[in-house]
Amino acid sequence: MALKDGDVVRFDYTLYVDGKMVETSEESVAKANNIHREQRRYNPLTITLGSRQIIPGLESHMRSHGQKGQAVTVDIAPADAYGERDAKKIKDVPMAQFRSQKVQPEVGMQLNMGGERGTVTRVAGGRVRVDLNHDLAGKPLRYEYTIRDVVTDEAGKVGAVLENIFGPGQAKATVEGDAVTVEVPDSVKFDQNWMMAKFRVVADLRVATDKKKAVRLVEVFPVMDETGLVPGHEGHAHGPEHEH
């Protein structure tokens, strides 16, 4: 059966660039090919088709060729991946602009310019060259993927979407009548990025429920004890600047 927008899919994948394995969701594969990273959490990726959470070429191929439990290989052209390299996205920035922000640029440094992620590629003559192209722009990609599960029931879809965003067991959700109510996890309540991130939560839940449910995000702040601490959160009084 062909997959469609709104389907929630869990899948493992391995990515090859220029014939070399560079990324995988399977820890055993990463270790066997010497690309294992200690800080990375290895597990199937969960996406909602139609939410543009993966590159267009892979999403399109998954709709037409994806079968649960079947290993599939697909070659994806740059236009359907991260696009062609764009010379207009290579900027020469005056060194003074970095000094005014007390930043010492170095080749390879990752930074943010106008909401775009860039990489410093050259520092010379009082100017800093920054490449705002994606690292994989202009590259044809090869993916090997296996769909592990297709979640079809509404409650399961909601749970999978929230697990993908917040992590396993972090957000509580209730699906009743014409609404989905989500109790926001403590980890994001004081996160300075939460104001923008909540729009992604709403958008993904709308796709997963076929836009037939209102979405309610509830932030619960438990009663403090006499010390002014929330029970169970001693030593975790995070300020707005805390990064999660």
N, C-alpha and C positions, 0 to 999 in steps of 0.2 A: 504494500500500500504506500503510495507517495506521501511524503511528509508535506506539511503546509504551515503557513504562518500561524503562530499561536501555539504550535506544538512545542513542548519542552523536552529537550533532548540532552542526555548525558553521553559523552563520548570521549574516548581516549584518542590521542593523536601523536604523530611524530612529524616534525618539520625538517625538510632538507633544503639547503641553499647551496647552489653550485656543487651539487652532488655530495655535500657534507651534512651530516646530522647536526643540527644546532639546538633543537628543543624537543622535548617530549613530556607527556603527562604521566608516563609510567616510570616509576623509580627504578625498577629492575633494568629497564632499557637504558636509562640514563647512566647507571653504574656500569653496565656492560660496555658502554661506548665512551666512557670517561668524560661525560658532560654533567655529572651529578653536582648539584649545588645544595649545600647543607641547609640553607635558609628557605629553600623552595618547598612548598607543600605539593606533593605529588598525588593527584587524584583526577578522575574524569572531569572534564569541563562541562558545566551545565549552562545551556543557553536557551533562549526563547526565540524560535525562528520568526523573523520579521522585525526583530528589535535591533538589527544591525550591530550585534555584539561580536561578530566575526567578519572577516573579509568577504566581500560579495561573491567571489568565485567559489569559495568553500561552502558558503551557505546555499548557493544555487545548486551546486553539485550534490549537496546533502539532501536537498528536496527531491531531486530526480533520481539519485542513485543510492541514497542511504538505506541500508537494511540492517535491522537489529542483529548484532552478533556477527556481521560479515565484514571482514577487513577489506577496505577500499583504498585505492591509490588514485590521486588526481594531480595533474600538472596545471598550474594556474599562472596565466600571463600577468605581467605587472599591472596592466590596465584593470584587471579584476582582483588585484591584491592591494598593494600600497601605492599604486600609480607610478608613472614614469618620473625620473628625476627632473626637477624644474630649476633651471639656472637662476630664475628670479627669487628662489628661496635661499640663495647663498648671499649673505650680507657681510659687508665690511663695516665694522663698528669701531668708532674712535676709542682708543684706549682710555681716554679721559672719562668716557661714560662708565667704564668699569671702576675706575679709580674713585669716581664720585660716590659709588656705592660700596667702596672698600672691598672690592673683589679683585683677586689676582688671577686673571684667566690663564689657563694652561691647555695645551692640545689634548683633546679627549674629554674635556670638561663638559658635562651636561648642564644645560640651563634653560630657562623659560624666557621667551621674548614675545610679548604681545599675545600670550595665551598659547604659543606654539613651542614645542620642545625642540631644542637645537643642540648641536655639538660643535665645540670649538675645533676648527681644523688647522688654523694657522695663527701665530702671534708674531708680528713683525712690523717694523717701521711705524710704530705708534698706532697700528690698526689691528683689529681682531677679526678674523674671518669665522663666521658662524653659519653652519649648514642646517637649515630648517627642514630639509627633506627627511622623511622617515628613513631609518637605518636600512630598511629593505626596499626602499623605492627603486624602481628600475630593475628589480630582481624577479626572475621567474621562480616560483616556489613549487615544491613537491610536498604534498601531504599524504601520509598514510593514516587513515582513521578507522575506528570501529565504534559504531553506536552501541552503547551498553544498555541503554534503557530509553524508552519513549513514554513520558508521563502523560496520561490521557485524562485522569479524573481531575476535577477542578481544584480540590483541596491539595492534591499532590502537586499540581502545577504551581500553586501559590507557595507551597513549602519549598519547592525546588528553586523558584526565583529568589526567595528570601535567603536560602542557604547559599546561593551563588553570590549574593551581594554582601551578606553579613557574616557568612561562615556557618557551619553546622550548629544547630541548636541555639542560635543567638537571638533570633526574633520569634515572637509568638504571634500567631495569626488565627483569626476566626472568620470563617466564610459562612455568612448567614443572609438569606434573602437576597437583597439587591446590593449588598455591600461586603467588602473585605476590610476587616479591622486588624491593623498591625500594631502590636506593642513594640515600640522602638527600643532596641537594646541599649543598655547603659553606655556601651562603648562609643556611641556616636552622639549622645545628647549634648555634650560640650565640645564636640569637634567643630572647628571653625568652617570646615568644608560641608557640614551636614545640610546647610541651607540650600546649597546647589545639588547635593547628592540626592536629596529627597525626590527631586523631579525624575531622576532615573528610576527610583523605586516605583513611583506612580506609573510611569510610562511602561515599565516592564510588566507590572501587574495588570495593566489595562490590556496589553497584548495577550497575556496568558489567559485572561478571562473573557477574551473576545469583546472587550469594551462594554460589557454588560453589567459591570459592577462599579459602584462608587468605591473609592479607596479612602480609608480613614487611617491616618498615622497618629498614634496616641503615644505621648511621652509621659511616663508615669514617674513621679518623684516621691518616693516613700517618705513616711513620717520620720523625722529625725529623733534620736534619743536625747537625753538630757545633756550629753556632751556636745551635741551639735553635729554628730556623725550619723550617717545613714547606716543602720545595722548591716553588717556584712561588707561594708565598703571602707573600713578603717584604712587610712593610709592611701586612699585613692581619690583624694579631692582634686580632680583634674581641672585645670583652667582652660579657657578657650584656646590657648596656644598648644595644648597637648596633642601630639600626633599619635594616631592609632594605626 
